[in-house]
Structure formats: C-alpha cells, structure tokens
C-alpha cells in the first residue's frame, strides 16, 4: 500500500533510454500517483489557448492554424533558431510547472508520496519543486541500442539527443539524489522497493 504518512514529491529522471518509464510503471503499480511530464506537456500544448497565443506571438503566427498548433511548422521554426527553441521551452516548461503544482496539491494527492517523471529535470526547473530525485542510469551504449530499437532513430540521432540532454545537467546535482541502475544486470524492482522502504 502507498505510504500516506508523509508528503513528498519525488522526481524520476534520467537520459533517453535510461529506463525512467520502467521505474515509473513500478511505482504506479505500487499505487503511487505519477505525473508524466512528456504526456502532460503534449496535452497542455493541444488544449491551452494561452500556450497557443504565446507561440503565435513569440515564435510565429504561422505555427497556429485554425486554433491548432501546426507541429511541422513549429518544429521548422524552433530547430532553425536557438532563440526560438529556448522561447518555446520557456513557454511549455512554465506551463508544466504550474500544472504540476496544481496536480500535486489536489486533495486526492496532497498528502503522501507522489512522483514526477521527466527527462529534463534541471532544464525545466522542476528540480526546485521536488524533495528528492531518483536518477535512473544505464551505460550509454545500452541506452543507444534501446532507443534505436524503440524509436527507429539512427545512431547519430540518438547520440545527438543524449549530448543535448547531458548539456543541461549541472555539476552539482539535487542534494537528495538517489541512483537506480538499469544496466540489464541489476534488477530494478528490488532497488525501487529499497528506496520506498527508506522513505518510511
């Protein structure tokens, strides 16, 4: 049963292919609520008029067609301009932080342990909102092979994504960071169970 004796928000993070979602599925199966930042960011972009207005105003009006985001046009704009990409990240990350705060404080989740899954903990500023970080790690070559098989991406595309994500990791991590190894040899479930037990 989930531990309801304390209030704590824990980030599950790690680079692409590390196995964040494996850990998220485990804690979800244990009965703990999990906020998936990728899923929620896409949902907010689809539903939020304020995000669409900000994209039209700050990036390009052509990115919004009949009240909907033209993702191809948006991608063309932001990936040709580092300034526009940073602007888009600021718009979306701010909306996700606000939505996470509301989600976390909902009466159904306001007490007890909650989790947030994110690949860009520090880039998004979510590190300032969490009490603890579970860092999921795996050897880079294994991560590359996992993502190539899962996403039909080329090796260079995966390594570029890894380098981009790693560039935002600060020299000093969150002071309450715990490591979970997902290298194909170390079983993940016992590691998660141990961390859960240590929260009691």
Secondary structure, 3 states (H helix, E strand, C coil): CCCCCCCEEEEEECCCCCCHHHHHHHHHHCCCEEEEHHHHHHHHHHHCHHHHHHHHHHCCHHHEECCEECHHHHHHHHCCCHHHHHHHHHHHHHHHHHHHHHHHHCCCCCCCEEEEEECCCCCCCHHHCCCEEEEEECCHHHHHHHHHHHHCCCHHHHHHHHHHHHCCCCCCCCCCEEEEECCCCCCHHHHHHHHHHHHC
